[in-house]
Amino acid sequence: MKKRRLAGRESMEHVVTIRNDSGDEAASIHSIKRVGDKLVMEGKALGTMQMDMILSAEDALRAARMMFSWQGLSFIILLPFFAIRNKIAKKTIQTMEENI
């Protein structure tokens, strides 16, 4: 993986972006590290405000319970299907653009 500099910090090239309903960036996470019993996620809020987001052990357990709900599990199970469908859709769009 390639590393790049972000506001004086090294981060991995792969960034997780969380978007709102209109497709605008709500938050992006550039790196995750454990500090004691907390998870520190370095990223940006609303695409501009650099910040460290801290997830406590209790909040991580709540998040895990949310993820293992029926909605979360169905998303995880269908994730390969979504990835393949999006890849096919991108190829179709590229082919259509090349033919124009």
TAVENRA-V716105 format. One record per residue. N is the residue number from 1. RES is the residue in one letter. D_FIRST is the distance of its C-alpha to the first C-alpha in Angstrom with 2 decimals. Layout:
# TAVENRA-V716105
N/RES/D_FIRST
N/RES/D_FIRST
This chain:
# TAVENRA-V716105
1/M/0.00
2/K/3.74
3/K/6.52
4/R/9.91
5/R/13.37
6/L/15.39
7/A/19.04
8/G/18.64
9/R/15.86
10/E/12.21
11/S/10.20
12/M/6.93
13/E/6.90
14/H/8.27
15/V/11.85
16/V/14.75
17/T/17.84
18/I/21.33
19/R/24.01
20/N/27.81
21/D/30.31
22/S/30.48
23/G/26.73
24/D/26.35
25/E/23.49
26/A/24.89
27/A/21.90
28/S/18.15
29/I/16.07
30/H/13.09
31/S/12.84
32/I/15.11
33/K/16.77
34/R/20.05
35/V/22.91
36/G/25.97
37/D/26.97
38/K/25.09
39/L/21.70
40/V/20.57
41/M/18.46
42/E/17.65
43/G/18.11
44/K/20.76
45/A/23.99
46/L/25.55
47/G/22.83
48/T/24.33
49/M/25.10
50/Q/22.39
51/M/23.04
52/D/22.16
53/M/23.20
54/I/24.57
55/L/25.17
56/S/27.90
57/A/28.43
58/E/31.32
59/D/29.41
60/A/26.59
61/L/29.41
62/R/30.88
63/A/27.62
64/A/27.36
65/R/30.97
66/M/30.30
67/M/27.40
68/F/29.66
69/S/32.44
70/W/33.54
71/Q/31.68
72/G/28.35
73/L/28.79
74/S/29.83
75/F/26.72
76/I/24.50
77/I/26.68
78/L/26.59
79/L/22.85
80/P/22.29
81/F/25.32
82/F/24.12
83/A/20.75
84/I/22.74
85/R/25.38
86/N/23.07
87/K/21.43
88/I/25.01
89/A/26.20
90/K/23.60
91/K/24.62
92/T/28.24
93/I/27.93
94/Q/26.31
95/T/29.13
96/M/31.73
97/E/30.51
98/E/30.63
99/N/34.17
100/I/35.43
